[in-house]
Amino acid sequence: MSDVLSNLFLIILYIFEGFCIQYLFNAFLYSRFSKYSIGFVWVIYQVICIMLGLNFYSSSILNLIIYICILLLFSLFCYRGNFLLKLFLVVQFTAIHELSIWASNSLIYFSSKVADFICICVEQQIISLKTFELVISISTMFFIVITGIVREVITFLFIEQIVKSYQYHQRFEKQVMFYLLPASAGVLTSALIRLLILTIENGYVTILYEKYPLLYLIIPLIAITLLIANLFSFKTFQKMIEAQQERAEKIVLENQIIGLQNSLAEIENIKMVKHDMKNHMAILQNLLNKWQRSGDNISDEINQYFEEFHNTVEQLDNQVHTGNLVSDVVINSKFQYAKKEINDIRLDASEFLINNEISAFDIGIILSNGLDNAIEACKNLREVKPNANVYILIKSFWKGKMLFIEIENSFCGVIKMDIEGDLPQSTKQDNDIHGIGLKNIRNCAKKYNGDIDCIVQENRFILSVMVKGR
């Protein structure tokens, strides 16, 4: 009866472990099939081990190798992603699972002490032999339950911390080898303990705990230390990636701010030139009027010349007027760049009007990044199809209290989403920096309780930015 209850409890533990492993895998990878499949495979394997009577110690290394191979093969077949990432997840789960076993197994020490105490009670006839069997059975089951619960709690807590610390997907895949090493150390240490825990002396199998009782303390300390070191190294690498990401974002923002400042300075210079030229022309016009009254025949030619010159000065003013100085500067500078880089590109911002609903800094970030991406997409389309019709259209409109800013452009029709699945990946080689643009736009939108959406319709790409108006 106790064996049945023990096996039933083990199956419950394995079901929980199946939940833990799918929790870990689904946080890092996308399943080709059901997201519960890898947990199901784990439970089935462990149930088969129980049915075949594969004891933990007698088949320790074989069991470890087999389930690592099964998890790796299954992840290769059923999950999307690169090989190293899948290997990391298998090794990471194995390290946490194995070290949790060794961290909790020292509770066996207390079980043996309880058994010794009960034996003394029997020898002194404090309890009967029948009571002895019952107490031993209950205490053994109690420590099996406690040991199993402690093991699974440790497993879940460390997996949960790994999942919560995981943030930077693309950079993680590039640096997965650094994360793999601490987890590998945990697996190798566990394998070493498995090899040494049993010894054969005079033809008898001896558990190393019995020969060296201090191991009841040392092995759990080693296991806990390795678990903490593994988690600490993972979090440290994530913080390093976060620092790199922040530096990259800072570089991008600084460049955009410098660009905005230069554009504003250019506009101010143009206004000053325009103002001075108007004053000069006013004076010259008065002189011409006097000359005209004198009856000189060349006055018509001079008037025509200055009239054309006046029109040229007027053209120094912005061609796009949105109601916001910063958006005027950004759109005009980006449109001028687009005309220079792409022949016959159609540019239209006639339906874009904005006042002060968004701060100057945020509207500059939204338009600069959005137009940079649109221009890049049009350039890529022209490289693939030299005669393709390319355009960039900017418009804004209100829906209730929400302001929508849309940047629409033509593109090649092929788009690759990032690992999160909601933002396109950069087409540039250094996408660690260039991929920050859309994230910066989203951060700006979220300041106003909004968000962004990327809409793909055949060869049309629409970046829609939604913000709540002031």
LINLINBEL-V808034 format. One record per residue. D_LAST is the distance of its C-alpha to the last C-alpha in Angstrom with 1 decimal. Layout:
# LINLINBEL-V808034
d_last
D_LAST
D_LAST
This chain:
# LINLINBEL-V808034
d_last
70.5
68.8
68.6
66.8
64.3
63.8
63.2
60.8
58.8
58.8
57.4
54.6
53.8
54.0
51.5
49.1
49.8
49.0
45.6
45.1
46.2
44.0
41.0
41.8
42.5
39.5
37.1
38.5
39.9
39.4
42.3
44.1
45.3
44.4
42.5
45.1
48.0
48.6
48.7
51.1
53.3
53.4
54.5
57.2
58.6
58.9
60.5
63.0
63.8
64.5
66.7
68.6
69.0
67.5
67.6
65.1
67.6
70.3
68.0
65.3
65.0
65.6
62.9
60.5
61.3
61.2
57.8
56.2
57.7
56.6
53.0
52.9
54.5
52.3
49.1
50.3
50.9
48.0
45.1
43.2
43.0
45.4
48.6
47.9
44.8
46.9
49.7
47.4
46.2
49.8
51.0
48.0
48.7
52.4
52.0
49.9
52.1
55.4
54.5
53.2
56.7
58.5
56.2
57.0
60.6
62.0
61.7
65.0
66.6
65.9
67.2
70.5
70.8
70.4
73.0
75.4
75.0
75.8
78.9
80.1
79.7
81.8
84.5
84.8
84.9
81.9
80.5
82.3
82.1
80.4
77.7
77.5
76.6
74.0
72.3
72.4
70.8
68.1
67.4
67.3
64.8
62.7
62.5
61.8
58.8
57.5
58.0
56.2
53.2
53.0
53.2
50.5
48.1
48.6
48.1
44.8
43.3
44.0
42.8
39.6
39.0
39.7
37.3
34.4
35.1
35.1
31.9
32.7
34.6
35.6
36.7
38.5
40.6
41.7
42.8
44.2
47.6
46.5
45.3
48.5
50.9
50.1
50.2
53.4
54.9
54.2
55.9
58.9
59.4
59.3
61.9
64.1
64.0
64.9
67.9
69.2
68.6
71.8
75.2
78.7
81.5
85.0
83.9
81.3
77.5
75.9
72.3
71.4
69.7
73.2
74.8
72.1
70.3
68.1
66.3
64.7
62.6
62.5
61.3
58.3
57.3
57.5
55.5
52.7
52.7
52.3
49.5
47.6
48.4
47.3
43.9
43.5
44.3
41.8
39.0
40.1
40.0
36.5
35.4
37.2
35.3
32.0
33.0
34.0
30.7
28.8
31.1
30.6
26.8
27.2
29.5
27.2
24.2
26.6
28.0
24.7
23.7
27.2
26.8
23.6
25.3
28.4
26.6
24.9
28.3
29.9
27.6
28.3
32.0
32.0
30.4
33.1
35.9
34.7
34.7
38.1
39.5
38.5
40.3
43.4
43.4
43.3
46.3
48.1
47.4
49.2
52.1
52.3
52.4
55.3
56.9
56.5
58.3
61.1
61.7
61.3
61.0
58.6
55.7
54.4
54.2
52.5
49.9
49.2
48.8
46.3
44.4
44.0
43.1
40.4
38.9
39.0
37.0
34.4
34.0
33.0
29.5
26.8
27.6
24.0
21.4
17.8
16.1
15.3
18.3
17.9
17.6
20.5
22.5
22.1
22.7
25.7
27.2
27.0
28.3
31.1
32.0
32.0
34.4
36.6
36.9
37.0
39.2
38.1
34.6
32.4
28.9
26.3
22.8
23.0
20.4
17.8
15.3
12.1
10.7
8.5
5.6
8.0
10.4
13.8
15.6
13.8
13.9
17.4
18.3
17.1
18.9
21.9
22.7
22.1
24.2
26.8
27.3
27.6
30.1
32.1
32.3
33.6
36.1
37.3
37.8
39.8
42.0
42.8
43.0
43.7
43.6
40.4
37.7
34.7
31.2
27.6
25.0
21.2
18.9
15.4
14.5
12.2
13.5
12.1
8.4
9.3
9.6
13.2
14.9
18.7
21.5
24.8
28.2
31.8
33.5
36.9
36.1
36.9
34.3
34.8
32.3
32.2
33.8
30.6
30.8
27.1
26.8
29.4
31.7
32.0
35.0
35.9
38.6
36.7
34.0
33.5
31.5
30.5
29.2
26.5
24.3
22.8
22.5
20.4
18.2
17.9
17.2
14.3
12.9
13.6
11.6
8.5
10.8
12.2
15.6
18.0
20.9
24.1
25.8
29.5
31.3
34.8
34.4
30.6
28.1
24.4
21.7
18.6
15.4
12.8
9.3
6.6
3.8
0.0
